Amino acid sequence: MNDNQLSKRLETAASYIKKGARLADIGSDHAYLPCHLAQKEQVSFAIAGEVVIGPYASAKKQIKESNVQAVVEARLGDGLAVIEKSDAIDTITICGMGGDLIARILDAGKEDNRLETVERLILQPNNGEKKLRQWLFDNNYGIISEEILKENDKIYEIIVAEPSDDISAYTEDDFTFGKQLRQEKGPVFVEKWQREYDKYTYILNSLNESQRDVSEKKKTVEAFMTKIQEEIA
C-alpha cells in the first residue's frame, strides 16, 4: 500500500488520531486506514473490524501486503464486538456508514461495555449526521471538532468526540447543521446545504402537483427550506 490509496476523507480522519493510539477501525474498507497509520508508526495497535467475510479477507490481505501484521489485526464481528477488554482500545474510527447505523453500533458497544477505555471517537457519517450528534450528546460525548470536505464531488462530514462531563447546550439547529460547522460557514458547508435546498425544492414541487391533501407535509418542507436559507445566507 502507498499513501495514494488513502482518500482525502480518510486522511482527514487520520489527522485526529493521536500518536501511539490503540485503534479500532470499524467497517475498515480493506484496512487502508490502520495499515497507513501503522506504516507511519502512528498507532501502537490497531484492529480492522469487518462484519462480512469478503471485506474481512480483503483486510487480512492488505495487512499482509503492507507488512504490518505485528501492529494491525483483522477481526470478523459485528460492530464493536470485535473489541476485547484486553485490547485497551482508546480510539475508534467509523467511516463511510450512515449516521443512524453508526449510532446503533456505538449504542450496542456501550451496552456491552466496549467503550469503557475509549478516549476518542472519529466518525465520518455518509448521512444522518443529526441523529449521530444527538446520540453523542445524549451519551455524554462532547464534540471537540467537526470538519466538512469535498472529494470527487461528494461532501463528507467528520465528527470527533470525547467523553465529557461538561457538554455545552445544543439547539435543534446545532444537531442538524453542526455547531462548529455553522459557526465557520465555509464554502463546502454552504454548497452542501444549497444542494439540500435544491432537493427540497424538487420535493415541494412534487407535493404541489399531488392530488392528495399534503398541506402538513408542505408546511414541514417549507419550514426546513426557510431554515436552510437562514443558515447559508
N, C-alpha and C positions, 0 to 999 in steps of 0.2 A: 504493500500500500504506500502511496505517496501523498503529500499534502494536498494535491489537487483533488483528491477524492472526497475531501471534507467540504461540504457545501457551506455557503455563507451563513445559513441559519445555524448549522452545527458548529461552525467556528465561533459564532456569537455565543451560543450556549457554552462552549468550551471555555470561553474567556471568564466565565463566572465560577469555574472550578478551581478551588484553592490547591496550591502545590502540596503534594503528599496526601491528597484526599483518598478516601476509601469509597469507591463509587459503585452504585448500581444503576446501570443504564437499561431501562425497561422498554421493550419493543425496540431492540438495538439496531435494526437495519444493517445487517452484515457486520455488526460490531465495529463500524468505522470510527465512531467517537471514542470508545475506550481504547481501541488499538492506537489511534492517533495520540491520545494522551499518554499511553504507556511508552510509545516511542519517544515522546518528548520528555519522559521522566516526570510527568506532571502528577501522576497518580501512583500510589503505593500498592493498590489492589483495585481490581475492577471486575464486576460481574456484567456480562452481556446477557440479559434475560429475554427469552422468547417463549411464546405460548404455543407456537406451531412448529412442527418438526422440520419443515423446509427451511425457514429462516434460521432456526437453531443450527442446522447443518451448515448453512452459509456462514454463520457467525463463527463456528468452530474452524471452518476452512480459513476464514480471514485471519483469525488469531494465529493459526499455524503459519500462514504465509507471511504475516507481519513479525513473526518470531518473538511474540510477547507472551508465550504460554506461562512464563514464570510470574506474570502480573495479572493477566486477563483470563477469565474463566467463563465459558458459555454455559448457561443453565437453562433447562427446559422447565417451564412452570407458568402459572397464571399470575400475572402482575407481580406484586411484592412477595409472593410465595416463594420466589427464588432466593430470598434473603434469609440467612440463618443468623441467629443471635451472635454466634461466634465470629461472623464476618465483620462485626463492628462497623457497619456502613455508616458514613457520616454525610454522604451526598447522594442524592437521587436525581437522575435526569429522565424525563419522559418527553420525548419529542415526536411530533408528527401524528398525534391522535386527536380526536375530538375532546373538547374541554369536559364534556359530560362523562366520557369514558375515563379520562384522567382522574376526575373527581371520584368516580366509583372505585378505581384502582387504589387511590390513596385511602379512601374510606375503608375498604376491605383490609388494607395493610395496617391501618390504625387499629381496627378491631382485633387483628392478630398480633398486635404489639410489635410490628416490624418497623415502626417509625421512632422507636424509643431513643436510638443513638443518632438519629439523623439531624444534622445541624443546618442543612440547606437543601431546598428543592429548586430545581431548574426545569421549568416546564415550558413547552412550546406547543400550545393547542392549535389545531388547524381551524377550529371554530369553537363556539360555546365558551368564549372567554369569560362572559358574565357569570355563568354557572360555576366556573372554576374559581374565580375570585371570591364568589360568595362562599364556596366550600372552605377556602383558605381562611377567610375572615371568621367563619363560624367555628373553625377548629383551632383558633389562636395561632395562626401564622401571619406574620407581618410581611407585606410585600416590600422588599427593600429596593427592587429595581424592576423596571419594565422597559423593553425595547420593542420597536416596530421597524421592520425592514422589508425590502422588496428584493425578490430574487426570481428570475425567469418569469416576470410579470405576475408572480404570486406575492401576496403580502402576508407576513408572519408576525406574530407577537410572541415575545419571550417574557415570561414572568418568573422572577426569582424571589423566593420566600424563605423565611426562617421562623422557627418557633419564637413566640414573644408573649410576654405578659402585659405589654403596653402597646396596644394597637390603636392607632388613631381612628376616629369615626369615618365611616364611608357612607356616601349618599348613593342613591339608586344609579345616578349618572356615573359615579366613580366605578361602580361594578360594571356598568355597560361599556364605558369608554376607556377605563383605566385611569386611575387617579393621577399617576405621574405623566402618562401619555397626553392627557387632556390639558395638563399644565404646560407641557412643552409645545404641543400642537405643531409638530414638524410636518414637512410636506408629504411624507408617506402616510401619516395619520390622516391628513386631510384627504388624500387620494382614496384611502380605504373607505372613509365614510361618505365620500362623494359617490363611490361605486355602490355602497349600500343604499344611498338616497335614490340612485337611478333604479335599483332593483325594486324599491318600494314604490317608485313612480309607476313602474310596469304593473305591479300588483294592484295599485289603486285604479289604474286604467281598466284592468280586467274586472275589478269589482264594480266599476261604473257601468260596465256592459252587462252585468249579471241581471237576470230576471228575478232573482230571489231577493229577499229582504236582507241586505248585508250592511245595514246602516251602522250597527255597532262595530263590525269589523272595519268599516271605512273610518270610523272615528279613531280607532286604535292605530291604524296605519297612518292617518293624517297627523295624529299627535306625535308619533315617533318621527315622522318626516320633519315636523317642526323642531323637534328636539335635536335632530341631526343638523339642521340648518343653523340653529343657535350655536351648536358646538363648533362648527367649522367656519363660522362667519369671521 
